[in-house]
Amino acid sequence: MADDDNAAAPFLSYWQAGYEGADHVTHAGLALDMNRTTGHLDRVAEDYALLHQFGIRTVRESIGWRLAERDGRFDFSSLRQRASIARDLGLQICWTFCHYGWPDDVDLFSPQFAPRFARFCRAAAEYLAPFSGAAPIYSPINEISFTSWGLSVHMFRCLNMDHEHPGHHGKRQLVRATIAGCDAIWQVHPQARILQCDPLIHVIAPPDNPAWDNSAHVWREAQFEAWDMLCGRIEPELGGAERYLDLIGLNYYHSNQWESGSNLRLWWHLGDARRLPLHVLQKEVFERYQRPLLLAETSHVGSGRGVWIREMAEQAALAMQHGTDLRGICIYPVIDRPDWEDPNFWHHSGLWDVGLGAPDGLQRNLSAPYAMGLRQAQSLTAHLCSLYAPSGRGGAGMRTIIVFSHLRWNFVYQRPQQLLSRLAQFYHVVFVEEPLFDEGPARLELSTPAPNVTVCLPRTPVQAAGFHDDQLAALQPLLLQITPALDPIVWFYTPMALPLLPGLHAGLVVYDCMDELSAFKNAPKQVLQRETALLARADLVFAGGPSLYEAKRTRHTNAHCFSSSVDVVHFEQALDRNNHHPAQQDIGRPRLGYYGVIDERFDASLIAALADAHSHWQIVVVGPVLKIDPASLPQRQNIHYLGQQPYQSLPHFLAGWDVCLLPFARNDATRFISPTKVLEYMAAQLPIVSTSIADVAAPYGHIVRIADEAADFVRACEEALAMTPPQRAAMVADMALVLAATSWDRTARQMHALLEATDPAQPLLIEPADSLAPNDTAALDTPANVNPLRSQAAMLPVQCAIIGAGPTGLSAAYHLGADTLLLEKNATVGGWCRSVRDQGFTFDYAGHIMFSNDAYVLNLYRVLLGANIHWQNREAWVYSKQVYTRYPFQGALFGLPPAVIKECIVGAMQARYGHAAPAANQASACVTPVEDCCADGTAGIANGAAGGGIGSIAPLKRDAANFEEFIYQVWGAGIAKHFAIPYNKKLWTVPLSDMETSWLGGRVPLPDLEEIIDGALQPVARPMGPNARFAYPLQGGFQSLMNGFLPHIKGQLEVNADVVQLLPDQHVLALADGRRFRYQHLISTMPLPELIRLIGEQAPLDVRLAARGLRHVSVRCVNLGIGREDVTEKHWVYYPEQTIFHRIFVQGNASPDCNPPGGFGLTCEISYSPTKPLPLTGQALIDRCVADCIEVGMLRPDDVVLTANQVDMPYAYVLYDHARASNVALVKAWLARHDITLAGRYSEWEYYNSDHAFIAGKKAAQAVMAQVAGVSRNAVAE
């Protein structure tokens, strides 16, 4: 199944399928119902199921107004089956309401036309409502411009068809009706998207008749009239407005470009140079309206369908590369259909032809060339269309190949273009041609002839030809303009450019040796010396054929043979012998043809011998003449030199030939050649006659007739022409075996694998003039450490990938389906909620408990743990002033020195009242509780144990500028001095003035002085705070809660799966072991800065810098297994004073199972960061923790430490500094446009407890499921 993971809202898939739904009455009176004629209505389930293999999930269907409304009554029964089957299969239908037909009693030119159509639209929308998502996509009237043109030529039989001005008035009426229809649809579906489709055309004047220029201009401008009317730019009295031009559909076929006046087509299949590339036409529309575009209809007829759809993909990528917002391509029709005027003539325009003679009737037959071309097209769009999507950053995330070539891109289309246009799916290709002389300042002329390919033509004031040494001084500054900062791959076709290599800081050097250039006529004298130097410097050598390979393989240890190949999809057009080229249509038969360069390698004497031996034979020679005098070529009445022709037209020459020729001379220039055309001739299934070129005779001598002498060459051609049908059948079978074993796609993939697997030279970095940051940016773009040697047959597709199997990732996977991949870099799941076993002790990664006020989470605990759970009351304490007081500090001051108590109470009173009493109505019961800011219960610091009634609630007198000011403002100087300031500085490791206060909530609790005083006069017996009662697994530590998810996860779990690279534009992630997965949606639970680091340059610079600006606190846990039972009855103890740790989690009291007999576990938690590094490491840190535990009375000097270990959490607490909110918002906004859902504490860069993490995972899964179902991403976001 093809992957279509670069879909853009509001469509479910980039590649779409349309079913011909015309329902009009033709001029001859034939009433059309195309969906019934093609059998689609009877084969809906089959037709939809066929799409699965191509990953198509969006289809275009027609309702048919004429068919659905009779005598004012509606019958939508034909919609139900399509709508319900599509819903069951997860397909999205974009419905067209009027497809050229309207009820027989409706007069298009009547004032009642628009309200009548609006009534129909409302009824149809209401009928479809149960099957539609929140934002369905509807096209009210298909092709307003084409329909109005059809009215002007009486294409439709309808009421008032003889109207005086049917075209102009018809267009206005259709616009009115569309506007009314949109309003009616929005009454039912306010969020519905509207797709307005019309043909995209290009019209020019004939070259010899400029008088037709104005007519051509009028035709071109007419295509915009309907869209201009809809958005209110012209004829505003129609009611147009911008909202009516939502999505623009462009319908484009091979015949959409023509000459005005003559009406002659600018034939696509012949490569008419006057045609405008589709991406240029698309950009014109996009720049005019600034609305998202869809290529809403496109296909070809007969042969050429495969190469047409591939070109549509190339043009789509080019359009997006040039900034056009193109959301998809719809194959139309996907099932073949008959002609409107002649129901017996089927166009052969579908991906599936219709087998009319099949026993079951209307059988679907997949067109193999079309299917092959489509898969190639989908590969291209998957790699490039998301890369250049407007929401992404064009050009990011790919390495660059800089190519030096002696051949120009627009010369004969051959090996360099075939390979590099395909490698451009994986690399930016910069193709540097030999310079041309120009008297002005040296400059580069840039062009983009293919997606992701930039051709650079240097123009210099230097007369020397080629990459001559005299050119170096002019070329080197020019190349700096195109050299990327990071090490490019430098690729040579000519060794003469080697002196330009040092300035490029190449990471990899490739020599693709396609010819023995030193043997060519007029070759530079230095070429052999330069080639020797290039072979010594190159990391990788490709040879263009067996002869070249044998010559080079002993000169390089990493040389590989890649013979020239063939584009079968392109040349299969020659198999339709009805194809022809007008340049040879008046030339008689038999035709013996050759195409290619005509130079010193061409044996003209053989052509003369053929012409002289048989005067009725017609010799057709196609190609440019180079390096030889054209006058030296033989001139005969039956020899036809047709010059260089476009690559597009070559199959159409072949279709009219009887024998294909390879009349190469036997000289030094042909000793190593490997002609591309031999396989192209084979794709045309034509007899071939060649001279004894080694790379033809050796591999293909059983298929190709070989002859060197003139008489033998003539005799071989005679035999070829005289072949019997059985001989031809045997030849075709042999050719098929050869072609099945090779393709340019396969060659490019193999080369790509070698490029990725070859160890490059040490990569060098060119520092840009405007450095990324005052320090450096190495940390932003650390390359992925991917094992290139692990083989992988193909990219592994998955609907949703989840990075991280901590509580959030596990929860997300728990709620998602089977097509989910959960990746965990560690050997066990759980993230920071894992547990470790050591000498019979169980220690968690920091202290974790289970508490929640959410019914869903409480039930989830029961599902995951069953009976393996117990609840207990929390015992949390503070140790300061050498005494224990209950937590929270401000609610339990009893036992502290009297002077401390006094300071705390007075400070609280001053903070509350200052010098004036508060207003009586200041209190408010509308509270946003302050969340636990560090997973250690410090919500109580701010909340005053919100659940225990220790604080009355009121707004702050003014907003605190930072966390330190907040502490003094809320609790006063005494509590700040003795607990809140020292503890929080110890925990957060930064000056508290560096932290903002948004995480504390918009309203905060103020001290309840009565309860503070009460807590100072007597012991506080009961635990306080929202987590006063908590649960914990009886056995297995917190790990058992994490493991509880595993039986419930339907998708695939991979542990030891370290994600080391993420390419959001391609929707690809890579693991350290070399595996790569292509996802449709991604849920990331990994730390946000790490996620952006893995993305690297695909993330814009401002996003990378924002991620780098996110600050966090790390925690080192020192776990101590003590050889004494019941060390303490407490669960947590907070230490605001001089201990190295800020908190001890008493692991041994979480559950009896955490301790071995006679033992007891403690976890000392130590915060650290760049502003407060760990003072000790290793055993010294353990010893310091033991000493501090003895100092504060947690341990006795005679206690035995049975075991000790350390657990490090590099990302523990999110630091809420003043830049956090803006940095997070910037990063989140960019990621949201790339199908990446952030979930959990570290990915959302928010504070979450484990219960919040479970909910975050659930919400992330729901978001992805909504996106998959086409709900959440269909909102108007432009």
Secondary structure as GFF3:
##gff-version 3
##sequence-region A 1 1278
A	DSSP	beta_strand	15	18	.	.	.	ID=ss1
A	DSSP	alpha_helix	34	37	.	.	.	ID=ss2
A	DSSP	alpha_helix	44	50	.	.	.	ID=ss3
A	DSSP	three_ten_helix	51	54	.	.	.	ID=ss4
A	DSSP	beta_strand	58	62	.	.	.	ID=ss5
A	DSSP	alpha_helix	65	68	.	.	.	ID=ss6
A	DSSP	beta_strand	69	70	.	.	.	ID=ss7
A	DSSP	beta_strand	73	74	.	.	.	ID=ss8
A	DSSP	alpha_helix	77	89	.	.	.	ID=ss9
A	DSSP	beta_strand	92	98	.	.	.	ID=ss10
A	DSSP	alpha_helix	113	128	.	.	.	ID=ss11
A	DSSP	three_ten_helix	129	131	.	.	.	ID=ss12
A	DSSP	beta_strand	137	141	.	.	.	ID=ss13
A	DSSP	alpha_helix	144	152	.	.	.	ID=ss14
A	DSSP	alpha_helix	166	188	.	.	.	ID=ss15
A	DSSP	beta_strand	193	199	.	.	.	ID=ss16
A	DSSP	beta_strand	202	204	.	.	.	ID=ss17
A	DSSP	three_ten_helix	210	212	.	.	.	ID=ss18
A	DSSP	alpha_helix	213	222	.	.	.	ID=ss19
A	DSSP	alpha_helix	225	230	.	.	.	ID=ss20
A	DSSP	three_ten_helix	236	238	.	.	.	ID=ss21
A	DSSP	three_ten_helix	242	244	.	.	.	ID=ss22
A	DSSP	beta_strand	247	251	.	.	.	ID=ss23
A	DSSP	beta_strand	257	259	.	.	.	ID=ss24
A	DSSP	alpha_helix	278	289	.	.	.	ID=ss25
A	DSSP	beta_strand	293	298	.	.	.	ID=ss26
A	DSSP	alpha_helix	305	321	.	.	.	ID=ss27
A	DSSP	beta_strand	326	331	.	.	.	ID=ss28
A	DSSP	beta_strand	352	355	.	.	.	ID=ss29
A	DSSP	beta_strand	363	366	.	.	.	ID=ss30
A	DSSP	alpha_helix	368	384	.	.	.	ID=ss31
A	DSSP	beta_strand	400	404	.	.	.	ID=ss32
A	DSSP	alpha_helix	415	423	.	.	.	ID=ss33
A	DSSP	beta_strand	428	432	.	.	.	ID=ss34
A	DSSP	beta_strand	436	437	.	.	.	ID=ss35
A	DSSP	beta_strand	443	450	.	.	.	ID=ss36
A	DSSP	beta_strand	453	460	.	.	.	ID=ss37
A	DSSP	three_ten_helix	469	471	.	.	.	ID=ss38
A	DSSP	alpha_helix	472	480	.	.	.	ID=ss39
A	DSSP	beta_strand	489	492	.	.	.	ID=ss40
A	DSSP	three_ten_helix	495	500	.	.	.	ID=ss41
A	DSSP	three_ten_helix	502	504	.	.	.	ID=ss42
A	DSSP	beta_strand	508	513	.	.	.	ID=ss43
A	DSSP	three_ten_helix	517	519	.	.	.	ID=ss44
A	DSSP	alpha_helix	527	537	.	.	.	ID=ss45
A	DSSP	beta_strand	540	543	.	.	.	ID=ss46
A	DSSP	alpha_helix	546	552	.	.	.	ID=ss47
A	DSSP	three_ten_helix	553	555	.	.	.	ID=ss48
A	DSSP	beta_strand	559	561	.	.	.	ID=ss49
A	DSSP	alpha_helix	568	571	.	.	.	ID=ss50
A	DSSP	three_ten_helix	572	575	.	.	.	ID=ss51
A	DSSP	three_ten_helix	582	584	.	.	.	ID=ss52
A	DSSP	beta_strand	591	595	.	.	.	ID=ss53
A	DSSP	alpha_helix	604	613	.	.	.	ID=ss54
A	DSSP	beta_strand	618	622	.	.	.	ID=ss55
A	DSSP	three_ten_helix	630	632	.	.	.	ID=ss56
A	DSSP	beta_strand	639	643	.	.	.	ID=ss57
A	DSSP	three_ten_helix	647	649	.	.	.	ID=ss58
A	DSSP	alpha_helix	650	654	.	.	.	ID=ss59
A	DSSP	beta_strand	659	662	.	.	.	ID=ss60
A	DSSP	three_ten_helix	668	670	.	.	.	ID=ss61
A	DSSP	alpha_helix	677	683	.	.	.	ID=ss62
A	DSSP	beta_strand	688	690	.	.	.	ID=ss63
A	DSSP	alpha_helix	694	700	.	.	.	ID=ss64
A	DSSP	beta_strand	705	706	.	.	.	ID=ss65
A	DSSP	alpha_helix	710	721	.	.	.	ID=ss66
A	DSSP	alpha_helix	725	740	.	.	.	ID=ss67
A	DSSP	alpha_helix	744	757	.	.	.	ID=ss68
A	DSSP	three_ten_helix	778	781	.	.	.	ID=ss69
A	DSSP	beta_strand	796	803	.	.	.	ID=ss70
A	DSSP	alpha_helix	807	815	.	.	.	ID=ss71
A	DSSP	beta_strand	820	823	.	.	.	ID=ss72
A	DSSP	three_ten_helix	831	833	.	.	.	ID=ss73
A	DSSP	beta_strand	835	838	.	.	.	ID=ss74
A	DSSP	beta_strand	841	844	.	.	.	ID=ss75
A	DSSP	alpha_helix	855	865	.	.	.	ID=ss76
A	DSSP	beta_strand	870	873	.	.	.	ID=ss77
A	DSSP	beta_strand	876	880	.	.	.	ID=ss78
A	DSSP	beta_strand	883	886	.	.	.	ID=ss79
A	DSSP	three_ten_helix	889	891	.	.	.	ID=ss80
A	DSSP	alpha_helix	898	913	.	.	.	ID=ss81
A	DSSP	alpha_helix	939	943	.	.	.	ID=ss82
A	DSSP	three_ten_helix	946	948	.	.	.	ID=ss83
A	DSSP	beta_strand	951	953	.	.	.	ID=ss84
A	DSSP	alpha_helix	963	975	.	.	.	ID=ss85
A	DSSP	pi_helix	976	980	.	.	.	ID=ss86
A	DSSP	alpha_helix	981	988	.	.	.	ID=ss87
A	DSSP	three_ten_helix	992	994	.	.	.	ID=ss88
A	DSSP	three_ten_helix	998	1000	.	.	.	ID=ss89
A	DSSP	beta_strand	1005	1007	.	.	.	ID=ss90
A	DSSP	alpha_helix	1009	1017	.	.	.	ID=ss91
A	DSSP	beta_strand	1029	1032	.	.	.	ID=ss92
A	DSSP	alpha_helix	1037	1043	.	.	.	ID=ss93
A	DSSP	three_ten_helix	1046	1048	.	.	.	ID=ss94
A	DSSP	beta_strand	1052	1054	.	.	.	ID=ss95
A	DSSP	beta_strand	1059	1063	.	.	.	ID=ss96
A	DSSP	beta_strand	1068	1071	.	.	.	ID=ss97
A	DSSP	beta_strand	1076	1084	.	.	.	ID=ss98
A	DSSP	alpha_helix	1088	1095	.	.	.	ID=ss99
A	DSSP	three_ten_helix	1096	1098	.	.	.	ID=ss100
A	DSSP	alpha_helix	1101	1108	.	.	.	ID=ss101
A	DSSP	beta_strand	1112	1122	.	.	.	ID=ss102
A	DSSP	beta_strand	1132	1134	.	.	.	ID=ss103
A	DSSP	beta_strand	1143	1145	.	.	.	ID=ss104
A	DSSP	three_ten_helix	1147	1149	.	.	.	ID=ss105
A	DSSP	three_ten_helix	1152	1154	.	.	.	ID=ss106
A	DSSP	beta_strand	1160	1168	.	.	.	ID=ss107
A	DSSP	alpha_helix	1178	1191	.	.	.	ID=ss108
A	DSSP	beta_strand	1201	1214	.	.	.	ID=ss109
A	DSSP	alpha_helix	1220	1232	.	.	.	ID=ss110
A	DSSP	beta_strand	1236	1238	.	.	.	ID=ss111
A	DSSP	alpha_helix	1241	1244	.	.	.	ID=ss112
A	DSSP	alpha_helix	1250	1268	.	.	.	ID=ss113
A	DSSP	three_ten_helix	1272	1274	.	.	.	ID=ss114
###
